[in-house]
Amino acid sequence: MIDWLRKGAAMSNDKHLTPEDQSLLVDVNVACKLLQISRAHYFEQRSAGRIGPKEIKLGRKILLRRAEVEQWVAAGCPPRRAWHWKGK
């Protein structure tokens, strides 16, 4: 697992998430809560190609599939070029 994420990501720790955060698609803020990283750090890692899950853009809103984020972490957080989601 990547060092910058190893320090904080605990996908089973959902006690700080609201019911809206449990939805199928989550925005970047919720994804950051799930990964326990800051929004700025998320965008730094995304620019560096280290965030694997594919983003979905709806207008200006950036969304991610919650299941894909969870599976990405379970797979050890591979970089974008190595990540191939097997979605259900």
C-alpha positions as CSV (number, residue, x, y, z in Angstrom):
1,M,0.0,0.0,0.0
2,I,1.2,3.5,-0.7
3,D,2.8,5.2,2.3
4,W,0.8,8.4,2.1
5,L,-2.4,6.4,2.4
6,R,-1.2,3.7,4.7
7,K,-1.2,6.1,7.6
8,G,-4.9,6.8,7.5
9,A,-7.2,4.9,5.3
10,A,-9.5,2.6,7.2
11,M,-12.5,1.8,5.0
12,S,-14.4,0.1,7.8
13,N,-14.3,3.2,9.9
14,D,-17.6,4.8,8.8
15,K,-18.7,6.3,12.1
16,H,-17.9,9.8,10.9
17,L,-19.9,9.5,7.7
18,T,-23.5,10.7,7.3
19,P,-26.2,8.6,5.5
20,E,-25.6,10.7,2.4
21,D,-22.0,9.6,2.5
22,Q,-23.1,6.0,2.2
23,S,-24.4,6.5,-1.4
24,L,-23.2,4.7,-4.5
25,L,-21.6,7.8,-5.9
26,V,-19.6,10.1,-3.5
27,D,-18.1,13.5,-4.2
28,V,-14.4,14.3,-3.6
29,N,-15.1,15.5,0.0
30,V,-16.6,12.2,1.0
31,A,-13.9,10.2,-0.8
32,C,-11.4,12.2,1.2
33,K,-13.2,11.3,4.4
34,L,-13.2,7.6,3.4
35,L,-9.4,7.8,2.6
36,Q,-8.7,10.0,5.6
37,I,-6.8,12.5,3.6
38,S,-7.2,16.2,2.9
39,R,-8.9,17.5,-0.3
40,A,-5.6,19.2,-1.3
41,H,-3.7,16.0,-0.8
42,Y,-6.3,14.1,-2.9
43,F,-5.8,16.5,-5.8
44,E,-1.9,16.4,-5.5
45,Q,-2.0,12.6,-5.6
46,R,-4.5,12.7,-8.5
47,S,-2.2,15.0,-10.5
48,A,0.7,12.7,-9.8
49,G,-1.4,9.7,-11.2
50,R,-1.6,8.0,-7.8
51,I,-5.4,7.9,-7.4
52,G,-6.7,4.9,-9.3
53,P,-10.6,5.2,-9.2
54,K,-12.1,6.9,-12.3
55,E,-13.9,10.1,-11.7
56,I,-17.3,10.8,-13.1
57,K,-18.0,14.4,-13.9
58,L,-21.6,15.8,-13.7
59,G,-21.4,19.4,-14.6
60,R,-18.8,20.8,-12.3
61,K,-19.2,18.1,-9.7
62,I,-16.6,15.3,-9.5
63,L,-18.0,12.0,-8.3
64,L,-16.4,8.6,-7.6
65,R,-18.0,5.2,-7.2
66,R,-17.8,4.3,-3.5
67,A,-17.4,0.6,-4.3
68,E,-14.5,1.4,-6.6
69,V,-12.8,3.5,-4.0
70,E,-13.2,0.6,-1.5
71,Q,-11.9,-2.0,-3.9
72,W,-9.0,0.2,-4.8
73,V,-7.9,0.5,-1.2
74,A,-8.4,-3.3,-0.7
75,A,-6.1,-3.8,-3.8
76,G,-3.3,-1.8,-2.1
77,C,-4.0,1.6,-3.8
78,P,-2.2,0.9,-7.1
79,P,-1.5,3.9,-9.3
80,R,-4.0,4.9,-12.0
81,R,-2.1,3.2,-14.9
82,A,-2.2,-0.1,-13.0
83,W,-5.7,0.1,-11.7
84,H,-8.4,-2.0,-13.4
85,W,-11.7,-2.0,-11.6
86,K,-13.8,-5.1,-11.8
87,G,-17.1,-3.4,-11.0
88,K,-20.2,-5.1,-10.0
